Amino acid sequence: MKVLIKETTNKPIKISIPNSLIFNGLTAHYINKDKMLNEKDLRLFLKTLKSFIKTHKGFVFVEIQSGDTYIEVTF
């Protein structure tokens, strides 16, 4: 995952976070504290999300423009 923050007054900030750090079994267990999904379904969702990320390089997940600040999150 890549986070890009641009402001007209400052140099752009780029933050890279490994997808495997975010989309793994431990994270799935932590997110699912309320047991809205069972573990099998949550793992299937994460597997599908990983597949989507591989096939759609550079997909913009979030894009925000506020005043002179622009934030973009891509996979």
GUDREN-885144 format. One record per atom (N, C-alpha, C, O): residue in three letters; x, y, z. Coordinates in steps of 0.05 Angstrom, whole numbers, plus 5000, padded with zeros to 4 digits. Layout:
GUDREN-885144
ALAXYZ ...
//
This chain:
GUDREN-885144
MET501749775000 MET500050005000 MET501850255000 MET503850265014 LYS501150444984 LYS502650684982 LYS500850924989 LYS498650944979 VAL501851095006 VAL500351335014 VAL501951575005 VAL504351605011 LEU500651754989 LEU501951994978 LEU500452234989 LEU498052254986 ILE501952415002 ILE500752655012 ILE502152894999 ILE504552925002 LYS500653054985 LYS501753294972 LYS500453544983 LYS497953564986 GLU502053734989 GLU501154004997 GLU502554204979 GLU504854164971 THR501254414972 THR502454614954 THR504854754967 THR506554854953 THR504954764993 THR507054905007 THR509454725015 THR511654835020 ASN509054465016 ASN511154285025 ASN511854075004 ASN510454044984 LYS514053935009 LYS514953714991 LYS513053474996 LYS512253435018 PRO512253334975 PRO510453104978 PRO511652894997 PRO514052844997 ILE509852765012 ILE510652555031 ILE509652285019 ILE507352265012 LYS511452095016 LYS510751825006 LYS511251625028 LYS513451605039 ILE509251465034 ILE509451255055 ILE508750985042 ILE506650965030 SER510450795044 SER509950525033 SER509650325056 SER511350315074 ILE507450175056 ILE506949975076 ILE506549705061 ILE504949695043 PRO508049495069 PRO507749235056 PRO504849135059 PRO503749125081 ASN503649045037 ASN500948935038 ASN500748695056 ASN498748655069 SER502848535056 SER502848295073 SER502648365103 SER501748195118 LEU503548595110 LEU503348685138 LEU500448745145 LEU499648715168 ILE498948845126 ILE496248925131 ILE494248695127 ILE492448655143 PHE494648545105 PHE492748335098 PHE493848055106 PHE494747915088 ASN493847985131 ASN494747725140 ASN492847615160 ASN490947745168 GLY493347365168 GLY491547235187 GLY491347365214 GLY489147375226 LEU493547465224 LEU493547595250 LEU491847855249 LEU490247905268 THR492048005228 THR490448245225 THR487448165222 THR485748295234 ALA486947955208 ALA484247855204 ALA483047785231 ALA480647845237 HIS484547655248 HIS483547585275 HIS483047825292 HIS481047835306 TYR484848025290 TYR484548275306 TYR482148435297 TYR480648545313 ILE481748455270 ILE479448605259 ILE476848475267 ILE474848615271 ASN476748215269 ASN474248075272 ASN473648025302 ASN472647805309 LYS474048215318 LYS473448185347 LYS470548145352 LYS469747995371 ASP468848275337 ASP465948255341 ASP464748005329 ASP462347955332 LYS466347845315 LYS465547595303 LYS463247625283 LYS461347465282 MET463347845267 MET461347895246 MET461747695224 MET459747615211 LEU464147605219 LEU464747405199 LEU466247175212 LEU467747225232 ASN465946935203 ASN467546725214 ASN470346735202 ASN470746875181 GLU472246605214 GLU475046615205 GLU475346535176 GLU476946655161 LYS473946325168 LYS474146225140 LYS473246435120 LYS474646475100 ASP471046565125 ASP470046775107 ASP471947015106 ASP472347125084 LEU472947085129 LEU474847315130 LEU477347255115 LEU478447425100 ARG478447015118 ARG480846935103 ARG480246925073 ARG482047005057 LEU477946835065 LEU477146835037 LEU477047115026 LEU477847165003 PHE475947295042 PHE475847585033 PHE478647695030 PHE479147825010 LEU480447645048 LEU483147745046 LEU484547615022 LEU486047755008 LYS484147365017 LYS485347234994 LYS484347354968 LYS485847404949 THR481747414966 THR480547544943 THR481647824939 THR482247914917 LEU481947964961 LEU483048244960 LEU485948234950 LEU486748404934 LYS487548044960 LYS490248014950 LYS490347964920 LYS492048074906 SER488547794911 SER488447734882 SER487647984866 SER488848034845 PHE485748134876 PHE484948384863 PHE487348584861 PHE487748704840 ILE488848604883 ILE491148784883 ILE493248704862 ILE494348874849 LYS493648434859 LYS495648344840 LYS494748404811 LYS496448464794 THR492148374805 THR491248414778 THR490648704771 THR490548774747 HIS490348884791 HIS489749164786 HIS491949344798 HIS491449484818 LYS494349324787 LYS496649484798 LYS495949784796 LYS494949884776 GLY496549934817 GLY496150224817 GLY493350304822 GLY492650544818 PHE491550124830 PHE488750184836 PHE488650394858 PHE489850354879 VAL487250614853 VAL486950824873 VAL484650754892 VAL482350754884 PHE485350684917 PHE483450604937 PHE481950844949 PHE479550844952 VAL483551044956 VAL482351294968 VAL483751534955 VAL486151534951 GLU482151734948 GLU483251984937 GLU481752214951 GLU479252234949 ILE483252384964 ILE482052604979 ILE483252874971 ILE485752894970 GLN481653074965 GLN482553344959 GLN481253534979 GLN478753544979 SER482853664994 SER481753855014 SER483554105014 SER485754095024 GLY482454325004 GLY484054565003 GLY486554524986 GLY486354454963 ASP488854564998 ASP491354534984 ASP492654264989 ASP494954224982 THR491254075002 THR492253815009 THR490953604992 THR488553594988 TYR492653424981 TYR491653194965 TYR492852944977 TYR495252914981 ILE491052744982 ILE491952484993 ILE490952264975 ILE488652264967 GLU492752074969 GLU492051854952 GLU493151594964 GLU495451584972 VAL491451394966 VAL492251134976 VAL491950934953 VAL489750894943 THR494150804946 THR494050604924 THR495150334934 THR496550324955 PHE494550124919 PHE495649864926 PHE497749784906 PHE498849574908 
//
